[in-house]
Amino acid sequence: MQRSRDLISGQITLDYFMRKAAEGWKLAAVEWVRDAAGDGTTDSEVLNISIEPEEIPFGLRISQDGLHMEENPLEITVLMLILEKIVKEKRVTEIAHDLNLEGFRTRAGKTWSATAVFDLLPRLIDAGPRLLKSAEWQQRRSSSPAPN
């Protein structure tokens, strides 16, 4: 892994970030420095920015350019499976069991539990309208029998 530290004088521009991203660099930290103003601040302040995986909505990931979010195909598949099983009136314990049988794991690499599936329900509600309009959902609905 390569690291680069750029010393910048003057204002930083969006063009600078775009150029670095185009060169394949990803932002790892930001350091702010100011002249001491007599308020007791004499050291440079360092702010490390990191995004925890749980802060990124399930079903999305940070794009390669680091500038926006894009769909995570594996997680979208998990959301689709959960949605399909909810429509079939499966309990969350059954959904977790089915996800584990199919080899899916949580972001943390753990097996699915009823709690983990339940915790995804708000995200499923958020992503639901987009998922329900997708061609994949239309195909799933036409090929699966109606619930009892």
HELIX and SHEET records of a PDB file:
HELIX    1   1 LEU A   14  ALA A   22  1                                   9    
HELIX    2   2 PRO A   53  GLU A   55  5                                   3    
HELIX    3   3 PRO A   73  VAL A   87  1                                  15    
HELIX    4   4 VAL A   92  LEU A  101  1                                  10    
HELIX    5   5 ALA A  114  LYS A  133  1                                  20    
HELIX    6   6 ALA A  135  SER A  143  1                                   9    
SHEET    1   A 2 VAL A  30  TRP A  32  0                                        
SHEET    2   A 2 GLU A  45  LEU A  47 -1                                        
SHEET    1   B 2 LEU A  60  ILE A  62  0                                        
SHEET    2   B 2 MET A  69  GLU A  71 -1                                        
END                                                                             
